Amino acid sequence: MGDDTVREGMSSDSGTAARSRCLNCGFEAEGGSSEWRRLEVPKLGRMTQCPDCESTNVITGR
């Protein structure tokens, strides 16, 4: 397999920005943008938090 092989489940269109969405309130923004809050949680690591409702139930787009 070469580096140009698209893995199953991965998008072949790398030109579009992935979006992240809060499953609690529906807030949506570009994945990794400064609109999202970042939390450091002991034993869990870094988590993404919704700026609107403060939920960490977020589907992240990378």
PDB file with SEQRES, HELIX, SHEET and CRYST1 records, atoms N, CA, C and O in Angstrom:
SEQRES   1 A   62  MET GLY ASP ASP THR VAL ARG GLU GLY MET SER SER ASP          
SEQRES   2 A   62  SER GLY THR ALA ALA ARG SER ARG CYS LEU ASN CYS GLY          
SEQRES   3 A   62  PHE GLU ALA GLU GLY GLY SER SER GLU TRP ARG ARG LEU          
SEQRES   4 A   62  GLU VAL PRO LYS LEU GLY ARG MET THR GLN CYS PRO ASP          
SEQRES   5 A   62  CYS GLU SER THR ASN VAL ILE THR GLY ARG                      
SHEET    1 AA1 3 GLU A  28  GLU A  30  0                                        
SHEET    2 AA1 3 ARG A  19  CYS A  22 -1                                        
SHEET    3 AA1 3 VAL A  58  ILE A  59 -1                                        
SHEET    1 AA2 2 ARG A  37  VAL A  41  0                                        
SHEET    2 AA2 2 GLY A  45  GLN A  49 -1                                        
CRYST1    1.000    1.000    1.000  90.00  90.00  90.00 P 1           1          
ATOM      1  N   MET A   1       0.821  -1.194   0.000  1.00  0.00           N  
ATOM      2  CA  MET A   1       0.000   0.000   0.000  1.00  0.00           C  
ATOM      3  C   MET A   1       0.859   1.248   0.000  1.00  0.00           C  
ATOM      4  O   MET A   1       1.829   1.355   0.750  1.00  0.00           O  
ATOM      5  N   GLY A   2       0.488   2.192  -0.852  1.00  0.00           N  
ATOM      6  CA  GLY A   2       1.210   3.455  -0.904  1.00  0.00           C  
ATOM      7  C   GLY A   2       0.575   4.497  -0.019  1.00  0.00           C  
ATOM      8  O   GLY A   2      -0.504   4.288   0.535  1.00  0.00           O  
ATOM      9  N   ASP A   3       1.251   5.619   0.111  1.00  0.00           N  
ATOM     10  CA  ASP A   3       0.738   6.715   0.928  1.00  0.00           C  
ATOM     11  C   ASP A   3      -0.520   7.351   0.352  1.00  0.00           C  
ATOM     12  O   ASP A   3      -1.263   8.016   1.075  1.00  0.00           O  
ATOM     13  N   ASP A   4      -0.771   7.153  -0.954  1.00  0.00           N  
ATOM     14  CA  ASP A   4      -1.930   7.772  -1.580  1.00  0.00           C  
ATOM     15  C   ASP A   4      -3.200   6.929  -1.442  1.00  0.00           C  
ATOM     16  O   ASP A   4      -4.251   7.308  -1.961  1.00  0.00           O  
ATOM     17  N   THR A   5      -3.115   5.796  -0.751  1.00  0.00           N  
ATOM     18  CA  THR A   5      -4.271   4.935  -0.545  1.00  0.00           C  
ATOM     19  C   THR A   5      -5.224   5.568   0.460  1.00  0.00           C  
ATOM     20  O   THR A   5      -4.808   6.007   1.532  1.00  0.00           O  
ATOM     21  N   VAL A   6      -6.510   5.612   0.105  1.00  0.00           N  
ATOM     22  CA  VAL A   6      -7.522   6.147   1.024  1.00  0.00           C  
ATOM     23  C   VAL A   6      -7.980   5.007   1.916  1.00  0.00           C  
ATOM     24  O   VAL A   6      -8.443   3.978   1.425  1.00  0.00           O  
ATOM     25  N   ARG A   7      -7.853   5.184   3.213  1.00  0.00           N  
ATOM     26  CA  ARG A   7      -8.269   4.161   4.160  1.00  0.00           C  
ATOM     27  C   ARG A   7      -9.781   4.166   4.304  1.00  0.00           C  
ATOM     28  O   ARG A   7     -10.434   5.195   4.131  1.00  0.00           O  
ATOM     29  N   GLU A   8     -10.320   3.011   4.622  1.00  0.00           N  
ATOM     30  CA  GLU A   8     -11.767   2.880   4.812  1.00  0.00           C  
ATOM     31  C   GLU A   8     -12.231   3.808   5.921  1.00  0.00           C  
ATOM     32  O   GLU A   8     -11.626   3.853   6.992  1.00  0.00           O  
ATOM     33  N   GLY A   9     -13.309   4.552   5.668  1.00  0.00           N  
ATOM     34  CA  GLY A   9     -13.857   5.459   6.662  1.00  0.00           C  
ATOM     35  C   GLY A   9     -13.261   6.848   6.625  1.00  0.00           C  
ATOM     36  O   GLY A   9     -13.720   7.738   7.340  1.00  0.00           O  
ATOM     37  N   MET A  10     -12.250   7.048   5.806  1.00  0.00           N  
ATOM     38  CA  MET A  10     -11.627   8.362   5.707  1.00  0.00           C  
ATOM     39  C   MET A  10     -12.086   9.034   4.427  1.00  0.00           C  
ATOM     40  O   MET A  10     -12.275   8.372   3.406  1.00  0.00           O  
ATOM     41  N   SER A  11     -12.262  10.322   4.476  1.00  0.00           N  
ATOM     42  CA  SER A  11     -12.680  11.080   3.305  1.00  0.00           C  
ATOM     43  C   SER A  11     -11.507  11.269   2.364  1.00  0.00           C  
ATOM     44  O   SER A  11     -10.383  11.513   2.803  1.00  0.00           O  
ATOM     45  N   SER A  12     -11.765  11.158   1.081  1.00  0.00           N  
ATOM     46  CA  SER A  12     -10.710  11.394   0.102  1.00  0.00           C  
ATOM     47  C   SER A  12     -10.617  12.870  -0.262  1.00  0.00           C  
ATOM     48  O   SER A  12      -9.678  13.277  -0.946  1.00  0.00           O  
ATOM     49  N   ASP A  13     -11.587  13.684   0.188  1.00  0.00           N  
ATOM     50  CA  ASP A  13     -11.603  15.117  -0.104  1.00  0.00           C  
ATOM     51  C   ASP A  13     -11.008  15.872   1.071  1.00  0.00           C  
ATOM     52  O   ASP A  13     -11.724  16.232   2.006  1.00  0.00           O  
ATOM     53  N   SER A  14      -9.709  16.114   1.032  1.00  0.00           N  
ATOM     54  CA  SER A  14      -9.042  16.779   2.147  1.00  0.00           C  
ATOM     55  C   SER A  14      -9.150  18.296   2.068  1.00  0.00           C  
ATOM     56  O   SER A  14      -8.624  18.992   2.936  1.00  0.00           O  
ATOM     57  N   GLY A  15      -9.820  18.823   1.047  1.00  0.00           N  
ATOM     58  CA  GLY A  15      -9.947  20.258   0.875  1.00  0.00           C  
ATOM     59  C   GLY A  15     -11.047  20.887   1.714  1.00  0.00           C  
ATOM     60  O   GLY A  15     -11.085  22.110   1.850  1.00  0.00           O  
ATOM     61  N   THR A  16     -11.940  20.087   2.278  1.00  0.00           N  
ATOM     62  CA  THR A  16     -13.020  20.649   3.082  1.00  0.00           C  
ATOM     63  C   THR A  16     -12.687  20.532   4.556  1.00  0.00           C  
ATOM     64  O   THR A  16     -12.134  19.527   5.001  1.00  0.00           O  
ATOM     65  N   ALA A  17     -13.028  21.566   5.312  1.00  0.00           N  
ATOM     66  CA  ALA A  17     -12.769  21.564   6.748  1.00  0.00           C  
ATOM     67  C   ALA A  17     -13.804  20.693   7.444  1.00  0.00           C  
ATOM     68  O   ALA A  17     -14.998  20.783   7.158  1.00  0.00           O  
ATOM     69  N   ALA A  18     -13.342  19.854   8.353  1.00  0.00           N  
ATOM     70  CA  ALA A  18     -14.249  19.006   9.114  1.00  0.00           C  
ATOM     71  C   ALA A  18     -14.953  19.844  10.173  1.00  0.00           C  
ATOM     72  O   ALA A  18     -14.342  20.715  10.792  1.00  0.00           O  
ATOM     73  N   ARG A  19     -16.219  19.580  10.374  1.00  0.00           N  
ATOM     74  CA  ARG A  19     -17.015  20.309  11.353  1.00  0.00           C  
ATOM     75  C   ARG A  19     -17.184  19.438  12.592  1.00  0.00           C  
ATOM     76  O   ARG A  19     -17.265  18.214  12.490  1.00  0.00           O  
ATOM     77  N   SER A  20     -17.238  20.065  13.754  1.00  0.00           N  
ATOM     78  CA  SER A  20     -17.546  19.387  15.004  1.00  0.00           C  
ATOM     79  C   SER A  20     -18.910  19.870  15.463  1.00  0.00           C  
ATOM     80  O   SER A  20     -19.295  21.011  15.205  1.00  0.00           O  
ATOM     81  N   ARG A  21     -19.653  18.979  16.159  1.00  0.00           N  
ATOM     82  CA  ARG A  21     -21.012  19.332  16.568  1.00  0.00           C  
ATOM     83  C   ARG A  21     -21.298  18.845  17.977  1.00  0.00           C  
ATOM     84  O   ARG A  21     -20.941  17.724  18.341  1.00  0.00           O  
ATOM     85  N   CYS A  22     -21.946  19.697  18.774  1.00  0.00           N  
ATOM     86  CA  CYS A  22     -22.384  19.347  20.119  1.00  0.00           C  
ATOM     87  C   CYS A  22     -23.663  18.525  20.007  1.00  0.00           C  
ATOM     88  O   CYS A  22     -24.624  18.956  19.370  1.00  0.00           O  
ATOM     89  N   LEU A  23     -23.679  17.355  20.616  1.00  0.00           N  
ATOM     90  CA  LEU A  23     -24.860  16.503  20.560  1.00  0.00           C  
ATOM     91  C   LEU A  23     -25.927  16.948  21.554  1.00  0.00           C  
ATOM     92  O   LEU A  23     -27.067  16.488  21.484  1.00  0.00           O  
ATOM     93  N   ASN A  24     -25.572  17.830  22.473  1.00  0.00           N  
ATOM     94  CA  ASN A  24     -26.528  18.318  23.466  1.00  0.00           C  
ATOM     95  C   ASN A  24     -27.375  19.471  22.927  1.00  0.00           C  
ATOM     96  O   ASN A  24     -28.602  19.434  23.025  1.00  0.00           O  
ATOM     97  N   CYS A  25     -26.730  20.494  22.359  1.00  0.00           N  
ATOM     98  CA  CYS A  25     -27.471  21.687  21.922  1.00  0.00           C  
ATOM     99  C   CYS A  25     -27.421  21.929  20.419  1.00  0.00           C  
ATOM    100  O   CYS A  25     -28.167  22.761  19.902  1.00  0.00           O  
ATOM    101  N   GLY A  26     -26.546  21.208  19.706  1.00  0.00           N  
ATOM    102  CA  GLY A  26     -26.472  21.356  18.259  1.00  0.00           C  
ATOM    103  C   GLY A  26     -25.478  22.396  17.767  1.00  0.00           C  
ATOM    104  O   GLY A  26     -25.363  22.603  16.559  1.00  0.00           O  
ATOM    105  N   PHE A  27     -24.747  23.065  18.681  1.00  0.00           N  
ATOM    106  CA  PHE A  27     -23.733  24.033  18.270  1.00  0.00           C  
ATOM    107  C   PHE A  27     -22.774  23.358  17.304  1.00  0.00           C  
ATOM    108  O   PHE A  27     -22.398  22.203  17.504  1.00  0.00           O  
ATOM    109  N   GLU A  28     -22.377  24.074  16.255  1.00  0.00           N  
ATOM    110  CA  GLU A  28     -21.485  23.521  15.242  1.00  0.00           C  
ATOM    111  C   GLU A  28     -20.446  24.552  14.841  1.00  0.00           C  
ATOM    112  O   GLU A  28     -20.758  25.729  14.665  1.00  0.00           O  
ATOM    113  N   ALA A  29     -19.201  24.097  14.698  1.00  0.00           N  
ATOM    114  CA  ALA A  29     -18.101  24.958  14.259  1.00  0.00           C  
ATOM    115  C   ALA A  29     -17.023  24.068  13.660  1.00  0.00           C  
ATOM    116  O   ALA A  29     -17.048  22.848  13.821  1.00  0.00           O  
ATOM    117  N   GLU A  30     -16.089  24.683  12.977  1.00  0.00           N  
ATOM    118  CA  GLU A  30     -14.980  23.945  12.382  1.00  0.00           C  
ATOM    119  C   GLU A  30     -14.210  23.213  13.476  1.00  0.00           C  
ATOM    120  O   GLU A  30     -13.908  23.785  14.523  1.00  0.00           O  
ATOM    121  N   GLY A  31     -13.897  21.954  13.227  1.00  0.00           N  
ATOM    122  CA  GLY A  31     -13.142  21.162  14.187  1.00  0.00           C  
ATOM    123  C   GLY A  31     -11.782  21.771  14.458  1.00  0.00           C  
ATOM    124  O   GLY A  31     -11.068  22.130  13.522  1.00  0.00           O  
ATOM    125  N   GLY A  32     -11.413  21.892  15.716  1.00  0.00           N  
ATOM    126  CA  GLY A  32     -10.125  22.446  16.103  1.00  0.00           C  
ATOM    127  C   GLY A  32     -10.079  23.956  16.159  1.00  0.00           C  
ATOM    128  O   GLY A  32      -9.038  24.528  16.482  1.00  0.00           O  
ATOM    129  N   SER A  33     -11.196  24.623  15.849  1.00  0.00           N  
ATOM    130  CA  SER A  33     -11.192  26.090  15.867  1.00  0.00           C  
ATOM    131  C   SER A  33     -11.205  26.618  17.301  1.00  0.00           C  
ATOM    132  O   SER A  33     -11.492  25.883  18.245  1.00  0.00           O  
ATOM    133  N   SER A  34     -10.890  27.891  17.441  1.00  0.00           N  
ATOM    134  CA  SER A  34     -10.848  28.514  18.770  1.00  0.00           C  
ATOM    135  C   SER A  34     -12.241  28.749  19.345  1.00  0.00           C  
ATOM    136  O   SER A  34     -12.368  29.165  20.496  1.00  0.00           O  
ATOM    137  N   GLU A  35     -13.288  28.490  18.561  1.00  0.00           N  
ATOM    138  CA  GLU A  35     -14.653  28.622  19.077  1.00  0.00           C  
ATOM    139  C   GLU A  35     -14.945  27.577  20.151  1.00  0.00           C  
ATOM    140  O   GLU A  35     -15.746  27.818  21.054  1.00  0.00           O  
ATOM    141  N   TRP A  36     -14.298  26.422  20.055  1.00  0.00           N  
ATOM    142  CA  TRP A  36     -14.483  25.357  21.036  1.00  0.00           C  
ATOM    143  C   TRP A  36     -13.610  25.594  22.253  1.00  0.00           C  
ATOM    144  O   TRP A  36     -12.524  26.162  22.137  1.00  0.00           O  
ATOM    145  N   ARG A  37     -14.069  25.168  23.410  1.00  0.00           N  
ATOM    146  CA  ARG A  37     -13.253  25.211  24.628  1.00  0.00           C  
ATOM    147  C   ARG A  37     -12.491  23.898  24.727  1.00  0.00           C  
ATOM    148  O   ARG A  37     -12.960  22.858  24.265  1.00  0.00           O  
ATOM    149  N   ARG A  38     -11.316  23.958  25.330  1.00  0.00           N  
ATOM    150  CA  ARG A  38     -10.505  22.760  25.549  1.00  0.00           C  
ATOM    151  C   ARG A  38     -10.331  22.574  27.050  1.00  0.00           C  
ATOM    152  O   ARG A  38     -10.020  23.525  27.768  1.00  0.00           O  
ATOM    153  N   LEU A  39     -10.532  21.351  27.520  1.00  0.00           N  
ATOM    154  CA  LEU A  39     -10.373  21.026  28.933  1.00  0.00           C  
ATOM    155  C   LEU A  39      -9.289  19.971  29.085  1.00  0.00           C  
ATOM    156  O   LEU A  39      -9.190  19.050  28.273  1.00  0.00           O  
ATOM    157  N   GLU A  40      -8.482  20.107  30.122  1.00  0.00           N  
ATOM    158  CA  GLU A  40      -7.532  19.062  30.492  1.00  0.00           C  
ATOM    159  C   GLU A  40      -8.136  18.333  31.680  1.00  0.00           C  
ATOM    160  O   GLU A  40      -8.284  18.911  32.757  1.00  0.00           O  
ATOM    161  N   VAL A  41      -8.487  17.064  31.488  1.00  0.00           N  
ATOM    162  CA  VAL A  41      -9.137  16.278  32.529  1.00  0.00           C  
ATOM    163  C   VAL A  41      -8.169  15.191  32.994  1.00  0.00           C  
ATOM    164  O   VAL A  41      -7.738  14.363  32.192  1.00  0.00           O  
ATOM    165  N   PRO A  42      -7.820  15.189  34.305  1.00  0.00           N  
ATOM    166  CA  PRO A  42      -6.920  14.154  34.811  1.00  0.00           C  
ATOM    167  C   PRO A  42      -7.454  12.753  34.477  1.00  0.00           C  
ATOM    168  O   PRO A  42      -8.647  12.485  34.614  1.00  0.00           O  
ATOM    169  N   LYS A  43      -6.581  11.896  34.052  1.00  0.00           N  
ATOM    170  CA  LYS A  43      -6.845  10.501  33.690  1.00  0.00           C  
ATOM    171  C   LYS A  43      -7.601  10.334  32.371  1.00  0.00           C  
ATOM    172  O   LYS A  43      -7.664   9.222  31.847  1.00  0.00           O  
ATOM    173  N   LEU A  44      -8.174  11.403  31.824  1.00  0.00           N  
ATOM    174  CA  LEU A  44      -8.865  11.315  30.536  1.00  0.00           C  
ATOM    175  C   LEU A  44      -8.127  12.058  29.440  1.00  0.00           C  
ATOM    176  O   LEU A  44      -8.224  11.698  28.266  1.00  0.00           O  
ATOM    177  N   GLY A  45      -7.389  13.096  29.816  1.00  0.00           N  
ATOM    178  CA  GLY A  45      -6.664  13.880  28.829  1.00  0.00           C  
ATOM    179  C   GLY A  45      -7.434  15.104  28.390  1.00  0.00           C  
ATOM    180  O   GLY A  45      -8.213  15.674  29.154  1.00  0.00           O  
ATOM    181  N   ARG A  46      -7.210  15.499  27.159  1.00  0.00           N  
ATOM    182  CA  ARG A  46      -7.810  16.717  26.615  1.00  0.00           C  
ATOM    183  C   ARG A  46      -9.198  16.431  26.042  1.00  0.00           C  
ATOM    184  O   ARG A  46      -9.387  15.475  25.289  1.00  0.00           O  
ATOM    185  N   MET A  47     -10.164  17.271  26.411  1.00  0.00           N  
ATOM    186  CA  MET A  47     -11.533  17.113  25.926  1.00  0.00           C  
ATOM    187  C   MET A  47     -12.013  18.416  25.305  1.00  0.00           C  
ATOM    188  O   MET A  47     -11.557  19.500  25.671  1.00  0.00           O  
ATOM    189  N   THR A  48     -12.938  18.295  24.359  1.00  0.00           N  
ATOM    190  CA  THR A  48     -13.557  19.449  23.722  1.00  0.00           C  
ATOM    191  C   THR A  48     -14.866  19.748  24.433  1.00  0.00           C  
ATOM    192  O   THR A  48     -15.644  18.841  24.729  1.00  0.00           O  
ATOM    193  N   GLN A  49     -15.104  21.037  24.709  1.00  0.00           N  
ATOM    194  CA  GLN A  49     -16.319  21.454  25.407  1.00  0.00           C  
ATOM    195  C   GLN A  49     -17.066  22.487  24.571  1.00  0.00           C  
ATOM    196  O   GLN A  49     -16.457  23.369  23.967  1.00  0.00           O  
ATOM    197  N   CYS A  50     -18.384  22.368  24.542  1.00  0.00           N  
ATOM    198  CA  CYS A  50     -19.237  23.306  23.816  1.00  0.00           C  
ATOM    199  C   CYS A  50     -19.243  24.657  24.527  1.00  0.00           C  
ATOM    200  O   CYS A  50     -19.433  24.703  25.742  1.00  0.00           O  
ATOM    201  N   PRO A  51     -19.040  25.751  23.806  1.00  0.00           N  
ATOM    202  CA  PRO A  51     -19.049  27.072  24.432  1.00  0.00           C  
ATOM    203  C   PRO A  51     -20.456  27.548  24.796  1.00  0.00           C  
ATOM    204  O   PRO A  51     -20.606  28.447  25.623  1.00  0.00           O  
ATOM    205  N   ASP A  52     -21.483  26.959  24.192  1.00  0.00           N  
ATOM    206  CA  ASP A  52     -22.860  27.385  24.466  1.00  0.00           C  
ATOM    207  C   ASP A  52     -23.459  26.713  25.693  1.00  0.00           C  
ATOM    208  O   ASP A  52     -23.994  27.388  26.572  1.00  0.00           O  
ATOM    209  N   CYS A  53     -23.372  25.378  25.760  1.00  0.00           N  
ATOM    210  CA  CYS A  53     -24.036  24.653  26.852  1.00  0.00           C  
ATOM    211  C   CYS A  53     -23.060  23.971  27.809  1.00  0.00           C  
ATOM    212  O   CYS A  53     -23.484  23.385  28.805  1.00  0.00           O  
ATOM    213  N   GLU A  54     -21.750  24.039  27.518  1.00  0.00           N  
ATOM    214  CA  GLU A  54     -20.672  23.469  28.333  1.00  0.00           C  
ATOM    215  C   GLU A  54     -20.640  21.941  28.355  1.00  0.00           C  
ATOM    216  O   GLU A  54     -19.948  21.349  29.183  1.00  0.00           O  
ATOM    217  N   SER A  55     -21.381  21.302  27.455  1.00  0.00           N  
ATOM    218  CA  SER A  55     -21.366  19.850  27.350  1.00  0.00           C  
ATOM    219  C   SER A  55     -20.053  19.390  26.716  1.00  0.00           C  
ATOM    220  O   SER A  55     -19.453  20.112  25.920  1.00  0.00           O  
ATOM    221  N   THR A  56     -19.617  18.197  27.071  1.00  0.00           N  
ATOM    222  CA  THR A  56     -18.460  17.586  26.419  1.00  0.00           C  
ATOM    223  C   THR A  56     -18.903  16.464  25.483  1.00  0.00           C  
ATOM    224  O   THR A  56     -18.070  15.712  24.977  1.00  0.00           O  
ATOM    225  N   ASN A  57     -20.194  16.349  25.253  1.00  0.00           N  
ATOM    226  CA  ASN A  57     -20.744  15.351  24.346  1.00  0.00           C  
ATOM    227  C   ASN A  57     -20.681  15.916  22.926  1.00  0.00           C  
ATOM    228  O   ASN A  57     -21.676  16.387  22.376  1.00  0.00           O  
ATOM    229  N   VAL A  58     -19.482  15.853  22.355  1.00  0.00           N  
ATOM    230  CA  VAL A  58     -19.192  16.501  21.078  1.00  0.00           C  
ATOM    231  C   VAL A  58     -18.649  15.479  20.089  1.00  0.00           C  
ATOM    232  O   VAL A  58     -17.776  14.678  20.424  1.00  0.00           O  
ATOM    233  N   ILE A  59     -19.174  15.515  18.871  1.00  0.00           N  
ATOM    234  CA  ILE A  59     -18.600  14.730  17.775  1.00  0.00           C  
ATOM    235  C   ILE A  59     -17.571  15.631  17.116  1.00  0.00           C  
ATOM    236  O   ILE A  59     -17.912  16.683  16.575  1.00  0.00           O  
ATOM    237  N   THR A  60     -16.312  15.216  17.164  1.00  0.00           N  
ATOM    238  CA  THR A  60     -15.259  16.072  16.632  1.00  0.00           C  
ATOM    239  C   THR A  60     -14.915  15.705  15.200  1.00  0.00           C  
ATOM    240  O   THR A  60     -14.802  14.531  14.846  1.00  0.00           O  
ATOM    241  N   GLY A  61     -14.752  16.726  14.398  1.00  0.00           N  
ATOM    242  CA  GLY A  61     -14.281  16.556  13.031  1.00  0.00           C  
ATOM    243  C   GLY A  61     -12.835  16.998  12.982  1.00  0.00           C  
ATOM    244  O   GLY A  61     -12.487  18.068  13.482  1.00  0.00           O  
ATOM    245  N   ARG A  62     -11.984  16.169  12.376  1.00  0.00           N  
ATOM    246  CA  ARG A  62     -10.560  16.498  12.345  1.00  0.00           C  
ATOM    247  C   ARG A  62     -10.087  16.540  10.927  1.00  0.00           C  
ATOM    248  O   ARG A  62      -8.910  16.802  10.676  1.00  0.00           O  
TER     249      ARG A  62                                                      
END                                                                             
